[in-house]
Amino acid sequence: METLNITLKLSAGVGLFLFAMYLVEESLKNLSGRNFKLFLQRITKNNIGAVAGGTIITGILQSSSMVSLMVLAFVGAGVFTMKNAMAIILGANLGTTLASWLVATLGFKTNIEVIAYPAVCLGGFLLILLGNRKTIKYVSYFLLGFGLMFIGLSFMKTAMETQVQYFDFSQYASKPLVIFLIIGFLITLVVQSSSVTMALTLSALHAGAIGFPMAAAIVLGSETGTIIKIVLSAIGGNASKKRVALGNLLFNIFITAIAFVLLRPILLLITDIIKIKDPVIGLVTFSSLINLLAIVIFLPFLELFTKFLERFFKNSNGSTVAFISHASINEPETALDLFRRETKYFIHNSMLFNLELFKIDTLPILKNDDFKAINEKRNFFTKTEEEKYEFLKQLQGELQIFYLKLRTKLEGEKQAELNQLISAVRSSMHSVKSVKDIGTNITNLRHSSKDIKYNFFIHHKKETENLYLQLNAFLSEDKKASFEELQHLFDSIQNNYSSALNNFYTEAQNASIEDIDITTVINFNRELFTSNKAMLMAVKEILLEEKQAEYFNEIPIYRT
């Protein structure tokens, strides 16, 4: 009966600790917003910065799996190079040891109740009284998670200490260390948290249930256990995601094997040279050392390692998306960032399509090197007009499907932004269709021998080119857009539509022109007006906040 009570208490401790880690992760993820992701993108310009960024963010968010999944999404979208992604993951493995230090120093060196109970009390009161406020809600989650983490640890400690009194663990001292390595792997495989495995191991070590070498072997096993979540996330993903997952798996297997072979010397380094006598502190030192060892070993060879990984997997899924390919909706803010990039990519290609039909020089639009590189890989520039149109239709469809999945994961301002982005996609596609519909009109006017028709086309060609240059400058952030500037652009489109048609009517009174020519001009003028207005509406959704975008919609009688 006593054994059952101990087992239940230990299980409760593990469950509480897992729940606490979830609360802490959720709170920090929501409180940090996308600033961490932007910071991560800025700092990954070189390998050292990528390692540091991975370490810092994982140290704060306390979830190497979450950071790895975020990186997996970004590398699949082409935001990170594979080399920098591997460097970030190296740093993330080191950053997760901060939780181990927190548990070892506070959980075993102080009175847990002094830390845990006030945090749970304050967190509970704040959640009930002020939980309707987003910031207070997640601060409450953090306090509850922080407190429950130590209460769960207390349960594990007490259970282990009691179990030592009733069970003779000395019989396991002679077992091969590889058994404990496998135990660490299996525990982490089940709970999917190396932090929980570390807490359990520290509790057993502190209670004297296992020795220092056994504990170190369990921790080594846990290094590889968490990779399963990353591998599963990459299944069905594009080649880049699969390569990163494979690289992460090889990282962990290699460092686990090396550290296991050198286990005795490393432990002697900790106990005899660094002279750490407390096994609890020694174990977290061991965990930090092996992750530092991984950085030292792999960092100089990341270039070669990524080239090796590129031999594996081929992109063969027929998907047209460049950024949201297999992005996880379980990381909604990351997915929203990628959806925003995908929308800009869609508008960029829509503008190229329209300009090419007018035979307008697209070189100024092609200055976006990221989009240019993606299009070169996808052979976009060598596609026929019809192939490009089908490409854009498929891309819109994939964006629409992803939108339907992602919208259930977002709320408030984030959902409003997502709605604006999909509206931008619809408007952009509407613009493309309008131009495609007048493709024969464009050819007719451009090759006309009648000056009235040819000049009418040249006038609109110049107006369209100027409009797109301004829209592209806004979209690429070369020029900051204001509500007034966008309104001015709309007024220009509206005035050009009316004045061009009036001028044509005036000239047609004194020129020889057939009825069919008048129909062509009127149709061309109307569809181009619709197209330019739709493209402005698409860009407006990217640039303006929700309220301003709604006000802007009231200017024309137009809805997407």
Buried (B, 14 or more C-beta within 10 A) or exposed (E): EEEEEBEEBBEBBBBBBBBBBBBBBBBBBBBBEBEBBEBBBEBBEEBEBBBBBBBBBBBBBBBBBBBBBBBBBBBBBBBBBBBBBBBBBBBBBBBBBBBBBBBBEBBBEEEBEEBBEEBBEBBBEBBEEEBEEEEBBBBBBBBBBBBBBBBBBBBBBBBBBBBBEEEEBEEBEEEEBEBBBBBBBBBBBEBBBBBBBBBBBBBBBBBEBBBBBBBBBBBBBBBBBBBBBBEEBBEEBBBBBBBBBBBBBBBBEBBBEBBBEEBEEBBEBBBEEEEBEBBBBBBBBBBBBBBBBBBEBBBEEBEEBBEBBEEEBEEEEEBBBBBBBBBBBEBBBBBBBBBBBBBBBBBBBBBBBBBBBBEBEBEBBBEBEBBBEBBEEBEBEEBEEEEBBEBBBBBBEBBEEBBEEBBEBBEEEBBBBBBBBBBBBBBBBBBBBBBBBBEEBBEBBBEBEBEBBBBBBEBBBEBBBEBBBBBBBBBBEEEEBEBEBBBEBBEBBBEBBEEBBEBBEEBBEEEEBEEEBBEBBBBBBBBBBBBBBBBBBBBBBBBBEBEBBEEBBEBBEBEB
